[in-house]
Amino acid sequence: MGSRTLGLRIAGVVFGLVALAQLFRLLTRVEILVANHALPLWPNAIAFLIAGGLCAWLWWLSYRGSE
């Protein structure tokens, strides 16, 4: 496995973990307060889609580049 493939897979795992964290907050509805103001949940849905998409894209690139 080349260093480029390894780098893509590690970055994919990181984005996957971020996506899972966003999904966890969406499902559990954990309240986050900043200066006594609750942060809404909708940005987590957008972050989940973006991070999940990046995760899938990086994994796809890592398999495409290893051929």
PQR file with spaces between the fields and no chain letter, atoms N, CA, C, O and H, PARSE charges and radii, in Angstrom:
ATOM       1  N    MET     1       0.861   -1.172    0.000 -0.4000 1.5000
ATOM       2  CA   MET     1       0.000    0.000    0.000 -0.0000 2.0000
ATOM       3  C    MET     1       0.903    1.230    0.000  0.5500 1.7000
ATOM       4  O    MET     1       1.782    1.373    0.850 -0.5500 1.4000
ATOM       5  N    GLY     2       0.673    2.103   -0.957 -0.4000 1.5000
ATOM       6  CA   GLY     2       1.473    3.315   -1.062 -0.0000 2.0000
ATOM       7  C    GLY     2       1.097    4.342   -0.014  0.5500 1.7000
ATOM       8  O    GLY     2       0.041    4.253    0.613 -0.5500 1.4000
ATOM       9  H    GLY     2      -0.041    1.987   -1.647  0.4000 1.0000
ATOM      10  N    SER     3       1.975    5.320    0.169 -0.4000 1.5000
ATOM      11  CA   SER     3       1.711    6.342    1.187 -0.0000 2.0000
ATOM      12  C    SER     3       0.500    7.198    0.816  0.5500 1.7000
ATOM      13  O    SER     3      -0.208    7.688    1.696 -0.5500 1.4000
ATOM      14  H    SER     3       2.833    5.392   -0.340  0.4000 1.0000
ATOM      15  N    ARG     4       0.259    7.379   -0.488 -0.4000 1.5000
ATOM      16  CA   ARG     4      -0.915    8.158   -0.902 -0.0000 2.0000
ATOM      17  C    ARG     4      -2.198    7.421   -0.510  0.5500 1.7000
ATOM      18  O    ARG     4      -3.136    8.029    0.004 -0.5500 1.4000
ATOM      19  H    ARG     4       0.833    6.981   -1.204  0.4000 1.0000
ATOM      20  N    THR     5      -2.232    6.123   -0.755 -0.4000 1.5000
ATOM      21  CA   THR     5      -3.405    5.318   -0.401 -0.0000 2.0000
ATOM      22  C    THR     5      -3.624    5.325    1.101  0.5500 1.7000
ATOM      23  O    THR     5      -4.753    5.478    1.568 -0.5500 1.4000
ATOM      24  H    THR     5      -1.470    5.629   -1.173  0.4000 1.0000
ATOM      25  N    LEU     6      -2.553    5.161    1.856 -0.4000 1.5000
ATOM      26  CA   LEU     6      -2.660    5.177    3.317 -0.0000 2.0000
ATOM      27  C    LEU     6      -3.163    6.528    3.814  0.5500 1.7000
ATOM      28  O    LEU     6      -4.007    6.584    4.709 -0.5500 1.4000
ATOM      29  H    LEU     6      -1.636    5.037    1.477  0.4000 1.0000
ATOM      30  N    GLY     7      -2.654    7.609    3.244 -0.4000 1.5000
ATOM      31  CA   GLY     7      -3.102    8.949    3.627 -0.0000 2.0000
ATOM      32  C    GLY     7      -4.568    9.180    3.340  0.5500 1.7000
ATOM      33  O    GLY     7      -5.279    9.768    4.155 -0.5500 1.4000
ATOM      34  H    GLY     7      -1.968    7.563    2.517  0.4000 1.0000
ATOM      35  N    LEU     8      -5.030    8.718    2.178 -0.4000 1.5000
ATOM      36  CA   LEU     8      -6.445    8.862    1.834 -0.0000 2.0000
ATOM      37  C    LEU     8      -7.325    8.070    2.789  0.5500 1.7000
ATOM      38  O    LEU     8      -8.387    8.544    3.194 -0.5500 1.4000
ATOM      39  H    LEU     8      -4.453    8.240    1.516  0.4000 1.0000
ATOM      40  N    ARG     9      -6.894    6.874    3.151 -0.4000 1.5000
ATOM      41  CA   ARG     9      -7.697    6.050    4.052 -0.0000 2.0000
ATOM      42  C    ARG     9      -7.722    6.619    5.468  0.5500 1.7000
ATOM      43  O    ARG     9      -8.759    6.580    6.130 -0.5500 1.4000
ATOM      44  H    ARG     9      -6.032    6.489    2.823  0.4000 1.0000
ATOM      45  N    ILE    10      -6.606    7.138    5.934 -0.4000 1.5000
ATOM      46  CA   ILE    10      -6.587    7.748    7.270 -0.0000 2.0000
ATOM      47  C    ILE    10      -7.486    8.978    7.292  0.5500 1.7000
ATOM      48  O    ILE    10      -8.253    9.167    8.236 -0.5500 1.4000
ATOM      49  H    ILE    10      -5.764    7.169    5.396  0.4000 1.0000
ATOM      50  N    ALA    11      -7.401    9.813    6.262 -0.4000 1.5000
ATOM      51  CA   ALA    11      -8.267   10.990    6.192 -0.0000 2.0000
ATOM      52  C    ALA    11      -9.737   10.563    6.100  0.5500 1.7000
ATOM      53  O    ALA    11     -10.609   11.204    6.687 -0.5500 1.4000
ATOM      54  H    ALA    11      -6.778    9.659    5.495  0.4000 1.0000
ATOM      55  N    GLY    12     -10.007    9.487    5.371 -0.4000 1.5000
ATOM      56  CA   GLY    12     -11.368    8.977    5.288 -0.0000 2.0000
ATOM      57  C    GLY    12     -11.900    8.525    6.636  0.5500 1.7000
ATOM      58  O    GLY    12     -13.065    8.753    6.961 -0.5500 1.4000
ATOM      59  H    GLY    12      -9.299    8.966    4.894  0.4000 1.0000
ATOM      60  N    VAL    13     -11.043    7.883    7.420 -0.4000 1.5000
ATOM      61  CA   VAL    13     -11.451    7.451    8.762 -0.0000 2.0000
ATOM      62  C    VAL    13     -11.739    8.660    9.645  0.5500 1.7000
ATOM      63  O    VAL    13     -12.712    8.664   10.399 -0.5500 1.4000
ATOM      64  H    VAL    13     -10.097    7.698    7.156  0.4000 1.0000
ATOM      65  N    VAL    14     -10.898    9.679    9.555 -0.4000 1.5000
ATOM      66  CA   VAL    14     -11.112   10.888   10.365 -0.0000 2.0000
ATOM      67  C    VAL    14     -12.451   11.537   10.005  0.5500 1.7000
ATOM      68  O    VAL    14     -13.226   11.899   10.890 -0.5500 1.4000
ATOM      69  H    VAL    14     -10.107    9.676    8.943  0.4000 1.0000
ATOM      70  N    PHE    15     -12.719   11.680    8.709 -0.4000 1.5000
ATOM      71  CA   PHE    15     -14.000   12.261    8.290 -0.0000 2.0000
ATOM      72  C    PHE    15     -15.166   11.359    8.692  0.5500 1.7000
ATOM      73  O    PHE    15     -16.245   11.852    9.018 -0.5500 1.4000
ATOM      74  H    PHE    15     -12.089   11.386    7.990  0.4000 1.0000
ATOM      75  N    GLY    16     -14.959   10.058    8.671 -0.4000 1.5000
ATOM      76  CA   GLY    16     -16.001    9.136    9.109 -0.0000 2.0000
ATOM      77  C    GLY    16     -16.319    9.301   10.583  0.5500 1.7000
ATOM      78  O    GLY    16     -17.484    9.268   10.980 -0.5500 1.4000
ATOM      79  H    GLY    16     -14.082    9.657    8.406  0.4000 1.0000
ATOM      80  N    LEU    17     -15.284    9.478   11.399 -0.4000 1.5000
ATOM      81  CA   LEU    17     -15.497    9.690   12.835 -0.0000 2.0000
ATOM      82  C    LEU    17     -16.231   11.005   13.095  0.5500 1.7000
ATOM      83  O    LEU    17     -17.106   11.077   13.958 -0.5500 1.4000
ATOM      84  H    LEU    17     -14.337    9.505   11.077  0.4000 1.0000
ATOM      85  N    VAL    18     -15.868   12.033   12.346 -0.4000 1.5000
ATOM      86  CA   VAL    18     -16.566   13.320   12.475 -0.0000 2.0000
ATOM      87  C    VAL    18     -18.037   13.159   12.085  0.5500 1.7000
ATOM      88  O    VAL    18     -18.918   13.690   12.762 -0.5500 1.4000
ATOM      89  H    VAL    18     -15.158   11.974   11.645  0.4000 1.0000
ATOM      90  N    ALA    19     -18.302   12.438   11.011 -0.4000 1.5000
ATOM      91  CA   ALA    19     -19.685   12.209   10.583 -0.0000 2.0000
ATOM      92  C    ALA    19     -20.465   11.447   11.653  0.5500 1.7000
ATOM      93  O    ALA    19     -21.621   11.767   11.927 -0.5500 1.4000
ATOM      94  H    ALA    19     -17.586   12.008   10.461  0.4000 1.0000
ATOM      95  N    LEU    20     -19.835   10.444   12.254 -0.4000 1.5000
ATOM      96  CA   LEU    20     -20.509    9.694   13.323 -0.0000 2.0000
ATOM      97  C    LEU    20     -20.798   10.571   14.534  0.5500 1.7000
ATOM      98  O    LEU    20     -21.847   10.429   15.162 -0.5500 1.4000
ATOM      99  H    LEU    20     -18.896   10.183   12.031  0.4000 1.0000
ATOM     100  N    ALA    21     -19.884   11.474   14.868 -0.4000 1.5000
ATOM     101  CA   ALA    21     -20.110   12.390   15.994 -0.0000 2.0000
ATOM     102  C    ALA    21     -21.293   13.309   15.704  0.5500 1.7000
ATOM     103  O    ALA    21     -22.105   13.578   16.589 -0.5500 1.4000
ATOM     104  H    ALA    21     -19.032   11.590   14.358  0.4000 1.0000
ATOM     105  N    GLN    22     -21.389   13.790   14.465 -0.4000 1.5000
ATOM     106  CA   GLN    22     -22.520   14.647   14.097 -0.0000 2.0000
ATOM     107  C    GLN    22     -23.827   13.872   14.153  0.5500 1.7000
ATOM     108  O    GLN    22     -24.836   14.381   14.641 -0.5500 1.4000
ATOM     109  H    GLN    22     -20.730   13.571   13.746  0.4000 1.0000
ATOM     110  N    LEU    23     -23.809   12.644   13.654 -0.4000 1.5000
ATOM     111  CA   LEU    23     -25.003   11.802   13.693 -0.0000 2.0000
ATOM     112  C    LEU    23     -25.404   11.492   15.130  0.5500 1.7000
ATOM     113  O    LEU    23     -26.593   11.479   15.449 -0.5500 1.4000
ATOM     114  H    LEU    23     -22.990   12.230   13.258  0.4000 1.0000
ATOM     115  N    PHE    24     -24.439   11.244   15.993 -0.4000 1.5000
ATOM     116  CA   PHE    24     -24.724   10.971   17.408 -0.0000 2.0000
ATOM     117  C    PHE    24     -25.460   12.149   18.040  0.5500 1.7000
ATOM     118  O    PHE    24     -26.437   11.952   18.762 -0.5500 1.4000
ATOM     119  H    PHE    24     -23.473   11.255   15.734  0.4000 1.0000
ATOM     120  N    ARG    25     -24.998   13.379   17.773 -0.4000 1.5000
ATOM     121  CA   ARG    25     -25.676   14.539   18.344 -0.0000 2.0000
ATOM     122  C    ARG    25     -27.087   14.672   17.777  0.5500 1.7000
ATOM     123  O    ARG    25     -28.011   15.044   18.500 -0.5500 1.4000
ATOM     124  H    ARG    25     -24.204   13.539   17.186  0.4000 1.0000
ATOM     125  N    LEU    26     -27.260   14.373   16.499 -0.4000 1.5000
ATOM     126  CA   LEU    26     -28.602   14.449   15.913 -0.0000 2.0000
ATOM     127  C    LEU    26     -29.558   13.446   16.547  0.5500 1.7000
ATOM     128  O    LEU    26     -30.711   13.772   16.829 -0.5500 1.4000
ATOM     129  H    LEU    26     -26.509   14.071   15.911  0.4000 1.0000
ATOM     130  N    LEU    27     -29.081   12.237   16.769 -0.4000 1.5000
ATOM     131  CA   LEU    27     -29.947   11.186   17.300 -0.0000 2.0000
ATOM     132  C    LEU    27     -30.236   11.349   18.786  0.5500 1.7000
ATOM     133  O    LEU    27     -31.341   11.050   19.238 -0.5500 1.4000
ATOM     134  H    LEU    27     -28.144   11.973   16.540  0.4000 1.0000
ATOM     135  N    THR    28     -29.256   11.820   19.548 -0.4000 1.5000
ATOM     136  CA   THR    28     -29.437   11.946   20.995 -0.0000 2.0000
ATOM     137  C    THR    28     -29.928   13.328   21.416  0.5500 1.7000
ATOM     138  O    THR    28     -30.328   13.535   22.561 -0.5500 1.4000
ATOM     139  H    THR    28     -28.358   12.063   19.181  0.4000 1.0000
ATOM     140  N    ARG    29     -29.892   14.265   20.477 -0.4000 1.5000
ATOM     141  CA   ARG    29     -30.327   15.643   20.749 -0.0000 2.0000
ATOM     142  C    ARG    29     -29.617   16.259   21.957  0.5500 1.7000
ATOM     143  O    ARG    29     -30.239   16.907   22.798 -0.5500 1.4000
ATOM     144  H    ARG    29     -29.567   14.097   19.547  0.4000 1.0000
ATOM     145  N    VAL    30     -28.303   16.042   22.022 -0.4000 1.5000
ATOM     146  CA   VAL    30     -27.484   16.625   23.090 -0.0000 2.0000
ATOM     147  C    VAL    30     -27.511   18.145   22.944  0.5500 1.7000
ATOM     148  O    VAL    30     -27.298   18.681   21.857 -0.5500 1.4000
ATOM     149  H    VAL    30     -27.797   15.515   21.339  0.4000 1.0000
ATOM     150  N    GLU    31     -27.774   18.821   24.049 -0.4000 1.5000
ATOM     151  CA   GLU    31     -27.840   20.276   24.011 -0.0000 2.0000
ATOM     152  C    GLU    31     -26.450   20.852   24.259  0.5500 1.7000
ATOM     153  O    GLU    31     -25.780   20.490   25.227 -0.5500 1.4000
ATOM     154  H    GLU    31     -27.947   18.385   24.932  0.4000 1.0000
ATOM     155  N    ILE    32     -26.024   21.752   23.376 -0.4000 1.5000
ATOM     156  CA   ILE    32     -24.747   22.429   23.518 -0.0000 2.0000
ATOM     157  C    ILE    32     -25.042   23.907   23.732  0.5500 1.7000
ATOM     158  O    ILE    32     -25.737   24.540   22.938 -0.5500 1.4000
ATOM     159  H    ILE    32     -26.568   22.047   22.590  0.4000 1.0000
ATOM     160  N    LEU    33     -24.505   24.438   24.810 -0.4000 1.5000
ATOM     161  CA   LEU    33     -24.725   25.839   25.146 -0.0000 2.0000
ATOM     162  C    LEU    33     -23.448   26.645   24.909  0.5500 1.7000
ATOM     163  O    LEU    33     -22.358   26.245   25.319 -0.5500 1.4000
ATOM     164  H    LEU    33     -23.940   23.924   25.456  0.4000 1.0000
ATOM     165  N    VAL    34     -23.606   27.782   24.241 -0.4000 1.5000
ATOM     166  CA   VAL    34     -22.511   28.729   24.046 -0.0000 2.0000
ATOM     167  C    VAL    34     -23.024   30.076   24.520  0.5500 1.7000
ATOM     168  O    VAL    34     -23.946   30.640   23.930 -0.5500 1.4000
ATOM     169  H    VAL    34     -24.491   28.107   23.908  0.4000 1.0000
ATOM     170  N    ALA    35     -22.426   30.591   25.587 -0.4000 1.5000
ATOM     171  CA   ALA    35     -22.858   31.858   26.181 -0.0000 2.0000
ATOM     172  C    ALA    35     -24.352   31.822   26.495  0.5500 1.7000
ATOM     173  O    ALA    35     -25.078   32.769   26.192 -0.5500 1.4000
ATOM     174  H    ALA    35     -21.677   30.133   26.066  0.4000 1.0000
ATOM     175  N    ASN    36     -24.802   30.734   27.099 -0.4000 1.5000
ATOM     176  CA   ASN    36     -26.195   30.520   27.497 -0.0000 2.0000
ATOM     177  C    ASN    36     -27.184   30.488   26.336  0.5500 1.7000
ATOM     178  O    ASN    36     -28.375   30.727   26.535 -0.5500 1.4000
ATOM     179  H    ASN    36     -24.212   29.965   27.346  0.4000 1.0000
ATOM     180  N    HIS    37     -26.709   30.198   25.131 -0.4000 1.5000
ATOM     181  CA   HIS    37     -27.571   30.043   23.960 -0.0000 2.0000
ATOM     182  C    HIS    37     -27.390   28.629   23.424  0.5500 1.7000
ATOM     183  O    HIS    37     -26.266   28.182   23.196 -0.5500 1.4000
ATOM     184  H    HIS    37     -25.741   30.004   24.969  0.4000 1.0000
ATOM     185  N    ALA    38     -28.492   27.934   23.228 -0.4000 1.5000
ATOM     186  CA   ALA    38     -28.432   26.566   22.711 -0.0000 2.0000
ATOM     187  C    ALA    38     -28.169   26.594   21.207  0.5500 1.7000
ATOM     188  O    ALA    38     -28.799   27.348   20.465 -0.5500 1.4000
ATOM     189  H    ALA    38     -29.405   28.297   23.413  0.4000 1.0000
ATOM     190  N    LEU    39     -27.233   25.763   20.777 -0.4000 1.5000
ATOM     191  CA   LEU    39     -26.943   25.654   19.349 -0.0000 2.0000
ATOM     192  C    LEU    39     -28.001   24.763   18.695  0.5500 1.7000
ATOM     193  O    LEU    39     -28.364   23.726   19.250 -0.5500 1.4000
ATOM     194  H    LEU    39     -26.721   25.151   21.379  0.4000 1.0000
ATOM     195  N    PRO    40     -28.491   25.156   17.532 -0.5600 1.5000
ATOM     196  CA   PRO    40     -29.513   24.345   16.859  0.2800 2.0000
ATOM     197  C    PRO    40     -28.917   23.051   16.301  0.5500 1.7000
ATOM     198  O    PRO    40     -27.699   22.920   16.175 -0.5500 1.4000
ATOM     199  N    LEU    41     -29.784   22.108   15.971 -0.4000 1.5000
ATOM     200  CA   LEU    41     -29.343   20.815   15.457 -0.0000 2.0000
ATOM     201  C    LEU    41     -29.131   20.812   13.941  0.5500 1.7000
ATOM     202  O    LEU    41     -28.379   19.974   13.443 -0.5500 1.4000
ATOM     203  H    LEU    41     -30.773   22.214   16.073  0.4000 1.0000
ATOM     204  N    TRP    42     -29.759   21.708   13.196 -0.4000 1.5000
ATOM     205  CA   TRP    42     -29.689   21.637   11.742 -0.0000 2.0000
ATOM     206  C    TRP    42     -28.273   21.745   11.193  0.5500 1.7000
ATOM     207  O    TRP    42     -27.993   21.111   10.176 -0.5500 1.4000
ATOM     208  H    TRP    42     -30.370   22.388   13.600  0.4000 1.0000
ATOM     209  N    PRO    43     -27.341   22.520   11.807 -0.5600 1.5000
ATOM     210  CA   PRO    43     -25.978   22.513   11.252  0.2800 2.0000
ATOM     211  C    PRO    43     -25.306   21.134   11.356  0.5500 1.7000
ATOM     212  O    PRO    43     -24.442   20.794   10.547 -0.5500 1.4000
ATOM     213  N    ASN    44     -25.715   20.345   12.365 -0.4000 1.5000
ATOM     214  CA   ASN    44     -25.152   19.005   12.483 -0.0000 2.0000
ATOM     215  C    ASN    44     -25.581   18.113   11.327  0.5500 1.7000
ATOM     216  O    ASN    44     -24.813   17.258   10.886 -0.5500 1.4000
ATOM     217  H    ASN    44     -26.416   20.622   13.022  0.4000 1.0000
ATOM     218  N    ALA    45     -26.789   18.301   10.837 -0.4000 1.5000
ATOM     219  CA   ALA    45     -27.251   17.515    9.693 -0.0000 2.0000
ATOM     220  C    ALA    45     -26.427   17.851    8.451  0.5500 1.7000
ATOM     221  O    ALA    45     -26.051   16.959    7.691 -0.5500 1.4000
ATOM     222  H    ALA    45     -27.413   18.996   11.195  0.4000 1.0000
ATOM     223  N    ILE    46     -26.152   19.125    8.250 -0.4000 1.5000
ATOM     224  CA   ILE    46     -25.328   19.537    7.113 -0.0000 2.0000
ATOM     225  C    ILE    46     -23.901   19.016    7.276  0.5500 1.7000
ATOM     226  O    ILE    46     -23.307   18.516    6.321 -0.5500 1.4000
ATOM     227  H    ILE    46     -26.457   19.850    8.867  0.4000 1.0000
ATOM     228  N    ALA    47     -23.351   19.137    8.493 -0.4000 1.5000
ATOM     229  CA   ALA    47     -21.994   18.648    8.744 -0.0000 2.0000
ATOM     230  C    ALA    47     -21.910   17.134    8.561  0.5500 1.7000
ATOM     231  O    ALA    47     -20.905   16.624    8.068 -0.5500 1.4000
ATOM     232  H    ALA    47     -23.833   19.543    9.268  0.4000 1.0000
ATOM     233  N    PHE    48     -22.970   16.410    8.958 -0.4000 1.5000
ATOM     234  CA   PHE    48     -22.992   14.964    8.767 -0.0000 2.0000
ATOM     235  C    PHE    48     -22.939   14.608    7.285  0.5500 1.7000
ATOM     236  O    PHE    48     -22.192   13.714    6.888 -0.5500 1.4000
ATOM     237  H    PHE    48     -23.787   16.825    9.359  0.4000 1.0000
ATOM     238  N    LEU    49     -23.723   15.297    6.473 -0.4000 1.5000
ATOM     239  CA   LEU    49     -23.733   15.019    5.033 -0.0000 2.0000
ATOM     240  C    LEU    49     -22.394   15.347    4.385  0.5500 1.7000
ATOM     241  O    LEU    49     -21.905   14.592    3.544 -0.5500 1.4000
ATOM     242  H    LEU    49     -24.329   16.023    6.795  0.4000 1.0000
ATOM     243  N    ILE    50     -21.806   16.464    4.773 -0.4000 1.5000
ATOM     244  CA   ILE    50     -20.522   16.864    4.185 -0.0000 2.0000
ATOM     245  C    ILE    50     -19.416   15.912    4.612  0.5500 1.7000
ATOM     246  O    ILE    50     -18.667   15.419    3.768 -0.5500 1.4000
ATOM     247  H    ILE    50     -22.203   17.077    5.455  0.4000 1.0000
ATOM     248  N    ALA    51     -19.300   15.644    5.915 -0.4000 1.5000
ATOM     249  CA   ALA    51     -18.245   14.754    6.406 -0.0000 2.0000
ATOM     250  C    ALA    51     -18.436   13.334    5.883  0.5500 1.7000
ATOM     251  O    ALA    51     -17.463   12.670    5.526 -0.5500 1.4000
ATOM     252  H    ALA    51     -19.908   16.045    6.600  0.4000 1.0000
ATOM     253  N    GLY    52     -19.674   12.865    5.834 -0.4000 1.5000
ATOM     254  CA   GLY    52     -19.940   11.530    5.293 -0.0000 2.0000
ATOM     255  C    GLY    52     -19.601   11.446    3.816  0.5500 1.7000
ATOM     256  O    GLY    52     -19.056   10.443    3.357 -0.5500 1.4000
ATOM     257  H    GLY    52     -20.465   13.404    6.124  0.4000 1.0000
ATOM     258  N    GLY    53     -19.917   12.484    3.079 -0.4000 1.5000
ATOM     259  CA   GLY    53     -19.576   12.526    1.661 -0.0000 2.0000
ATOM     260  C    GLY    53     -18.081   12.541    1.424  0.5500 1.7000
ATOM     261  O    GLY    53     -17.583   11.855    0.532 -0.5500 1.4000
ATOM     262  H    GLY    53     -20.360   13.300    3.453  0.4000 1.0000
ATOM     263  N    LEU    54     -17.358   13.324    2.220 -0.4000 1.5000
ATOM     264  CA   LEU    54     -15.899   13.353    2.109 -0.0000 2.0000
ATOM     265  C    LEU    54     -15.283   12.010    2.476  0.5500 1.7000
ATOM     266  O    LEU    54     -14.325   11.568    1.843 -0.5500 1.4000
ATOM     267  H    LEU    54     -17.763   13.882    2.944  0.4000 1.0000
ATOM     268  N    CYS    55     -15.834   11.361    3.499 -0.4000 1.5000
ATOM     269  CA   CYS    55     -15.351   10.043    3.906 -0.0000 2.0000
ATOM     270  C    CYS    55     -15.502    9.048    2.753  0.5500 1.7000
ATOM     271  O    CYS    55     -14.552    8.346    2.406 -0.5500 1.4000
ATOM     272  H    CYS    55     -16.613   11.720    4.013  0.4000 1.0000
ATOM     273  N    ALA    56     -16.679    8.992    2.172 -0.4000 1.5000
ATOM     274  CA   ALA    56     -16.936    8.061    1.070 -0.0000 2.0000
ATOM     275  C    ALA    56     -16.058    8.386   -0.131  0.5500 1.7000
ATOM     276  O    ALA    56     -15.525    7.482   -0.774 -0.5500 1.4000
ATOM     277  H    ALA    56     -17.450    9.563    2.453  0.4000 1.0000
ATOM     278  N    TRP    57     -15.907    9.667   -0.436 -0.4000 1.5000
ATOM     279  CA   TRP    57     -15.088   10.074   -1.581 -0.0000 2.0000
ATOM     280  C    TRP    57     -13.625    9.675   -1.391  0.5500 1.7000
ATOM     281  O    TRP    57     -12.998    9.159   -2.316 -0.5500 1.4000
ATOM     282  H    TRP    57     -16.341   10.401    0.087  0.4000 1.0000
ATOM     283  N    LEU    58     -13.083    9.910   -0.199 -0.4000 1.5000
ATOM     284  CA   LEU    58     -11.685    9.568    0.053 -0.0000 2.0000
ATOM     285  C    LEU    58     -11.460    8.069    0.000  0.5500 1.7000
ATOM     286  O    LEU    58     -10.436    7.617   -0.512 -0.5500 1.4000
ATOM     287  H    LEU    58     -13.593   10.329    0.552  0.4000 1.0000
ATOM     288  N    TRP    59     -12.401    7.288    0.521 -0.4000 1.5000
ATOM     289  CA   TRP    59     -12.257    5.828    0.435 -0.0000 2.0000
ATOM     290  C    TRP    59     -12.333    5.372   -1.010  0.5500 1.7000
ATOM     291  O    TRP    59     -11.583    4.485   -1.419 -0.5500 1.4000
ATOM     292  H    TRP    59     -13.233    7.655    0.937  0.4000 1.0000
ATOM     293  N    TRP    60     -13.237    5.971   -1.797 -0.4000 1.5000
ATOM     294  CA   TRP    60     -13.340    5.640   -3.208 -0.0000 2.0000
ATOM     295  C    TRP    60     -12.032    5.955   -3.932  0.5500 1.7000
ATOM     296  O    TRP    60     -11.550    5.158   -4.737 -0.5500 1.4000
ATOM     297  H    TRP    60     -13.846    6.691   -1.464  0.4000 1.0000
ATOM     298  N    LEU    61     -11.458    7.137   -3.634 -0.4000 1.5000
ATOM     299  CA   LEU    61     -10.186    7.505   -4.255 -0.0000 2.0000
ATOM     300  C    LEU    61      -9.062    6.561   -3.846  0.5500 1.7000
ATOM     301  O    LEU    61      -8.196    6.242   -4.660 -0.5500 1.4000
ATOM     302  H    LEU    61     -11.850    7.784   -2.980  0.4000 1.0000
ATOM     303  N    SER    62      -9.066    6.113   -2.603 -0.4000 1.5000
ATOM     304  CA   SER    62      -7.984    5.230   -2.152 -0.0000 2.0000
ATOM     305  C    SER    62      -8.041    3.887   -2.867  0.5500 1.7000
ATOM     306  O    SER    62      -6.996    3.313   -3.172 -0.5500 1.4000
ATOM     307  H    SER    62      -9.770    6.371   -1.941  0.4000 1.0000
ATOM     308  N    TYR    63      -9.237    3.373   -3.140 -0.4000 1.5000
ATOM     309  CA   TYR    63      -9.351    2.100   -3.873 -0.0000 2.0000
ATOM     310  C    TYR    63      -9.082    2.298   -5.359  0.5500 1.7000
ATOM     311  O    TYR    63      -8.511    1.422   -6.009 -0.5500 1.4000
ATOM     312  H    TYR    63     -10.086    3.840   -2.892  0.4000 1.0000
ATOM     313  N    ARG    64      -9.485    3.427   -5.894 -0.4000 1.5000
ATOM     314  CA   ARG    64      -9.259    3.710   -7.321 -0.0000 2.0000
ATOM     315  C    ARG    64      -7.769    3.908   -7.594  0.5500 1.7000
ATOM     316  O    ARG    64      -7.270    3.493   -8.641 -0.5500 1.4000
ATOM     317  H    ARG    64      -9.949    4.139   -5.366  0.4000 1.0000
ATOM     318  N    GLY    65      -7.064    4.534   -6.666 -0.4000 1.5000
ATOM     319  CA   GLY    65      -5.638    4.801   -6.860 -0.0000 2.0000
ATOM     320  C    GLY    65      -4.750    3.586   -6.620  0.5500 1.7000
ATOM     321  O    GLY    65      -3.603    3.563   -7.068 -0.5500 1.4000
ATOM     322  H    GLY    65      -7.469    4.871   -5.816  0.4000 1.0000
ATOM     323  N    SER    66      -5.268    2.568   -5.915 -0.4000 1.5000
ATOM     324  CA   SER    66      -4.434    1.412   -5.596 -0.0000 2.0000
ATOM     325  C    SER    66      -4.439    0.360   -6.698  0.5500 1.7000
ATOM     326  O    SER    66      -3.734   -0.644   -6.591 -0.5500 1.4000
ATOM     327  H    SER    66      -6.199    2.587   -5.552  0.4000 1.0000
ATOM     328  N    GLU    67      -5.225    0.573   -7.760 -0.4000 1.5000
ATOM     329  CA   GLU    67      -5.296   -0.412   -8.856 -0.0000 2.0000
ATOM     330  C    GLU    67      -4.084   -0.334   -9.745  0.5500 1.7000
ATOM     331  O    GLU    67      -3.979   -1.087  -10.713 -0.5500 1.4000
ATOM     332  H    GLU    67      -5.797    1.388   -7.846  0.4000 1.0000
